[in-house]
Structure formats: C-alpha cells, structure tokens
C-alpha cells in the first residue's frame, strides 16, 4: 500500500524530457527560495514510447504487468508549478495519482513532518499518462532518456517555443 503524503502536495513522477533538470526548471520556473528533492523512482505496469517526430515520449499502461519505467520523483513543487506542468503537458496527457516506488531515501522535511521515506517505499504521485491517440506513439520501440540527453536536449531547448525566454527591450 502506498505511503500517504499530505493530500495537497503529492510528488510528481517524470519519465521523459522533464527528467532533465533544465527542461523541468524552465517549465516550472522555481524561485530562488524553492526547495525541491529529486530522487530516482520507478512505476510498474507501464511502458514509454517515443512520440512520432518529437523528442519526448508518452507513457501508457503495458499489457505486461512486470514492465517498469524508470524516472525521477520530485517533492516540493508548489500548486503554481503543477499548474505550469499541466499546461506544458497539454491535452494528450492526463495527470493521475498513481503508486510510484522510490529508489532513494527522502528526508522528512519533504514529507510534511512525517517520517523520512526509505528506498523501496511506494508513494502516491502525480503522473502524466499519455491519453492521446495511440497512433501518435512509435510502439515499435521504447524511448531512451540517454539518447534524448545526448542527441536532442540542447537543440530542443533552443528551438522549442516552450522554452523561449522573452527579454525586455
């Protein structure tokens, strides 16, 4: 059974481009006073596939319940951060509360005064599930985060309108 976290502040599980701190921070724009905890985590019963002609994946339920997707779990996002994440994910992704297993310990300061969380603990987390047309995903292969970081991240951050910074003239 997942360990309950304060009802208004579930951590967020990221399994795609948002695993890269530069992407996540550009979307959520955390302030200098923000305090985030990022830990490696895994979700069971899912698989991620590349979105056709895009550098990011979509994660869908797997017919093989032993399948897992590795990602990061981030504790400490504000309500406005989650709002920005919802907008970034768009209409083809739905935020759901799902059990995610943490692979590293989490200090009590991120569990709202509860006990620290040990590696192996399962917590309910915000997870963005792909709910768009399945034809938009390349089901012939799984998405590779290392390939994304090495081959696509820098160019995507420079060319995508999601990451354009406007400066005052």
C-alpha positions as CSV (number, residue, x, y, z in Angstrom):
1,X,0.0,0.0,0.0
2,X,1.4,3.4,-0.9
3,X,2.6,5.7,1.9
4,X,0.3,8.7,2.1
5,X,1.8,12.1,1.7
6,X,0.0,15.4,2.6
7,X,-3.1,15.4,0.4
8,X,-2.3,18.7,-1.3
9,X,1.3,18.1,-2.1
10,X,1.8,14.8,-3.9
11,X,5.2,14.5,-5.5
12,X,5.5,14.4,-9.3
13,X,6.9,11.5,-11.3
14,X,8.7,12.3,-14.5
15,X,9.7,9.7,-17.1
16,X,10.6,11.7,-20.2
17,X,12.1,15.1,-21.1
18,X,11.2,16.5,-17.7
19,X,13.7,14.2,-16.1
20,X,16.3,16.7,-17.4
21,X,16.6,19.5,-14.7
22,X,17.0,22.2,-17.4
23,X,13.7,21.2,-19.0
24,X,11.8,20.8,-15.7
25,X,13.1,24.1,-14.3
26,X,12.3,26.0,-17.5
27,X,8.7,24.8,-17.3
28,X,8.1,25.3,-13.6
29,X,10.4,28.3,-13.1
30,X,11.1,27.6,-9.5
31,X,12.0,30.6,-7.4
32,X,15.3,31.0,-5.6
33,X,13.5,30.1,-2.4
34,X,12.1,26.8,-3.7
35,X,13.3,23.6,-2.1
36,X,13.0,20.5,-4.3
37,X,14.0,16.9,-3.6
38,X,14.7,14.8,-6.7
39,X,15.1,11.0,-6.3
40,X,15.2,8.1,-8.7
41,X,12.0,6.2,-8.9
42,X,10.1,3.5,-10.9
43,X,6.5,2.9,-11.8
44,X,5.3,-0.6,-12.5
45,X,2.9,-1.8,-15.3
46,X,3.8,0.9,-17.8
47,X,5.9,1.4,-20.9
48,X,7.1,4.6,-22.6
49,X,7.3,5.1,-26.4
50,X,8.6,7.9,-28.5
51,X,6.1,10.4,-29.7
52,X,6.3,10.4,-33.6
53,X,8.7,13.2,-34.8
54,X,9.2,14.7,-31.4
55,X,12.0,14.3,-28.8
56,X,9.7,13.3,-25.9
57,X,7.7,10.1,-25.0
58,X,4.3,9.1,-24.0
59,X,3.8,6.6,-21.2
60,X,0.9,4.1,-21.4
61,X,-0.2,1.0,-19.5
62,X,1.5,-2.2,-20.5
63,X,-0.2,-5.5,-21.2
64,X,2.8,-6.9,-19.3
65,X,2.4,-6.1,-15.6
66,X,6.1,-6.8,-15.0
67,X,7.2,-3.9,-17.2
68,X,8.6,-0.8,-15.4
69,X,9.5,2.7,-16.3
70,X,12.4,4.5,-14.5
71,X,12.2,8.2,-13.9
72,X,12.6,10.8,-11.2
73,X,10.2,11.7,-8.4
74,X,10.2,15.3,-7.3
75,X,9.0,16.5,-4.0
76,X,8.3,20.2,-3.2
77,X,6.5,21.6,-6.2
78,X,4.0,24.4,-5.5
79,X,0.5,24.5,-6.8
80,X,1.6,27.0,-9.5
81,X,4.4,24.6,-10.5
82,X,1.8,21.9,-11.1
83,X,-0.4,24.3,-13.0
84,X,2.5,25.1,-15.3
85,X,3.3,21.4,-15.7
86,X,-0.4,20.7,-16.6
87,X,-0.2,23.4,-19.3
88,X,3.1,22.1,-20.6
89,X,1.8,18.6,-20.9
90,X,-1.2,19.7,-22.9
91,X,-4.3,17.8,-23.9
92,X,-2.8,14.5,-24.8
93,X,-1.5,13.8,-21.2
94,X,-3.7,13.4,-18.1
95,X,-2.4,13.8,-14.6
96,X,-3.3,10.9,-12.4
97,X,-2.4,9.8,-8.9
98,X,-0.5,6.5,-9.1
99,X,1.8,4.5,-6.9
100,X,5.5,5.1,-7.6
101,X,8.4,3.3,-5.9
102,X,11.2,5.5,-4.7
103,X,14.8,4.1,-5.2
104,X,16.5,6.6,-2.8
105,X,15.6,7.8,0.7
106,X,13.6,11.1,1.1
107,X,14.2,13.3,4.1
108,X,11.3,14.0,6.5
109,X,11.5,17.7,5.5
110,X,9.8,16.7,2.2
111,X,7.1,14.6,3.7
112,X,5.4,17.4,5.8
113,X,6.9,16.4,9.1
114,X,6.2,12.7,8.7
115,X,8.9,10.1,8.9
116,X,11.6,10.1,6.2
117,X,10.9,7.7,3.3
118,X,13.2,4.8,2.8
119,X,14.3,3.4,-0.6
120,X,11.7,0.9,-1.7
121,X,8.7,2.8,-0.3
122,X,5.8,3.3,-2.6
123,X,4.0,6.7,-2.6
124,X,1.0,8.1,-4.5
125,X,2.4,10.6,-7.0
126,X,1.2,12.9,-9.8
127,X,2.0,11.1,-13.1
128,X,1.3,12.4,-16.6
129,X,-0.2,9.4,-18.6
130,X,-0.4,9.7,-22.4
131,X,-4.1,9.7,-23.3
132,X,-3.9,11.0,-26.8
133,X,-4.4,8.9,-30.0
134,X,-2.1,5.9,-29.7
135,X,-1.1,6.4,-33.4
136,X,1.0,9.3,-32.2
137,X,3.4,7.0,-30.5
138,X,6.0,4.7,-32.1
139,X,5.1,1.4,-30.5
140,X,7.9,-0.4,-32.2
141,X,10.5,0.9,-29.7
142,X,10.9,2.3,-26.2
143,X,12.0,5.9,-25.6
144,X,15.6,6.3,-24.4
145,X,16.4,9.1,-22.0
146,X,20.2,8.9,-22.5
147,X,19.8,9.2,-26.3
148,X,17.5,12.2,-25.7
149,X,20.1,13.9,-23.5
150,X,22.9,13.3,-25.9
151,X,21.2,13.8,-29.2
152,X,18.2,16.1,-28.8
153,X,18.1,18.0,-25.5
154,X,20.3,21.0,-26.4
155,X,18.7,21.7,-29.8
156,X,15.2,21.2,-28.4
157,X,15.8,23.7,-25.6
158,X,17.0,26.3,-28.2
159,X,14.3,25.8,-30.8
160,X,11.1,24.9,-29.0
161,X,8.7,27.8,-28.3
162,X,8.1,26.1,-24.9
163,X,11.5,27.3,-23.7
164,X,11.8,30.8,-25.4
165,X,12.7,33.4,-22.8
166,X,11.4,36.9,-23.6
167,X,13.6,39.8,-22.6
168,X,12.6,43.4,-22.1
169,X,13.7,45.8,-24.8
